[in-house]
């Protein structure tokens, strides 16, 4: 199947944030051992800072992935902002809708992100993946991504 990425619409953006906030908050709660409320506040603060002007935030590219029948199958949030002048892109979120997983869309979205970074003159691309997300980690490794840092924790209670 052919995949195309296009800019999100206002409606898609609102739905994206509606899905992203609780999911990201749950990941933060698990990774940092925070309460659900504290994790949601942390996630909300980060999203407000990163997307200060919503879809119009400079350097933040928000795409909807559509299949060859124009059905939305996933999303990509790619940053081309270069913090500290480092020429690198950053994938803040990649999502393939649950009913569309296992069809190669995630790989196609990742390759699109790499092309966009090259188009913006960026020499590398980075992302963060939470440890329990084995499927995503395997995809990234199969595309040549390498671990550049690792956080580890041990629960004592």
N, C-alpha and C positions, 0 to 999 in steps of 0.2 A: 504494500500500500504506500501511496505517496503521502507525504506529510508536508504541510505548509505552516509557517508561523507568521502571524500578523499581529499588529498592535491590539491590545485589549480594548474593548468598548467600556464605557462607563459602567454598564450593567455587569459585565464580566469582572471588572475590577472590584466592584462591591462584593460580588460572590466569592472572588478569590480571597479577599481580606476576611470575609466571613468564615471561610474554611481554614485559612492560614493561622489566624490568631489562636483558636483553641488547640489546633494540632501542635503548633510551635510551643505554646504554653505547656502542653503535656510533655513534650520532649524536654523542655527546660526543667520542669518539675522532677522528672526522672533523673536527668543528668546531674542536676545540682542539689537534689534532695530538698527542694522547696515545697511549700504548701501550694495547693492549686491556685489560691488567691495571689500569693506572692509571685508565682511563676507567670500568671496572667498579667500582672502589673509589669513585670520585667519584659515580657514579650511585647506588650502594648507600647511601652516606652521605646523599645528598640525600633519597632515598626514606625512609630510616630517620627522618630529621628531620621530613619533611613528614607522614609517616603514623606518628607515634610510637605511637599506640594503634590502629594498623590501621584497620579500617572504623569504629571508634568514636572516631577522632580528631576533636575538635571543629572545626567549620568545613569539614571535608573530606567532600564528597558523592560517593559512588561508585555509579554506575548501570549497569545492563545494559539495552541497547536490544533490544526484542523486536518482531518483526513481528506481523501479524494472525493468524499461525498459532502464536504463542507461541515461535517460534524465536529464539534469541539471534543478533543481527546486528551488534552492536557494543557499545562501552562509552563512558562519559563519566566523567572525574574532574574535578569542579568544586569550587573552593575559594570559600567565602563568608567566610573569615577576612579581616579587614581590617587588614593590616599597617600599623602607623603610623596607624591610624584612617582610612585612605583608603577611601571607600565604593565599592570595586570588587571584582568577582568575578574569578577567574582560572581559566582552563581549563588544567589540567596535562596532560590527555590526552584525546583523542578518537580513537576507533578504530572503523572499520567493517571487519568481517571481509572478507578478500580476496575471497571468493566472492560477497559481497553489495555490492561497490563498483559505482558507476555507477547506482544505483537511487534516488538522492536521500536516502539515509539520513543521510549526513553533514550535509547541510543541515538536516534535521529535528532531528538531535541538537543542532546549534548553536542552532537557534531555541528548543529546550527549555532550553538553558543560559541563554539570554537571559531567558526567562520566569522561571526559578528565581532569577536575580539580581534581577529586579524584585520578585519575591515576598519576597525577603530585604531589600528596601529599598536595593539597591545601584544607583548611578547609572551605572555603566559596567562593562565586562567586558574583560579583557585575555587575551592568550595569547602564547606564544613559538612560532615556527615556524622550523625550520632551513632555511637558504637553498636547498638542493637539492630541497626538498619542494614542487615547482611546483604539483601538483594541489591540495594543501592551501592554498597561498598564494592560488591563484585562487578557491577556495571562499570563503575569508575576505574577500578583496577584493570578491567579488560580494555578500557580506552587509553591506558597508559598513565593514569593519575597515580602519584606516589604520595605516601604519607610524609608530611613535612613537620608535623608536630602531633603529639598525642597527650590527651589528658586521661588520667586514670584515677579511679576512686575505689574505696572499699567501704561498704556500709558496716558500721560497728553496732548498730542497734537493730 
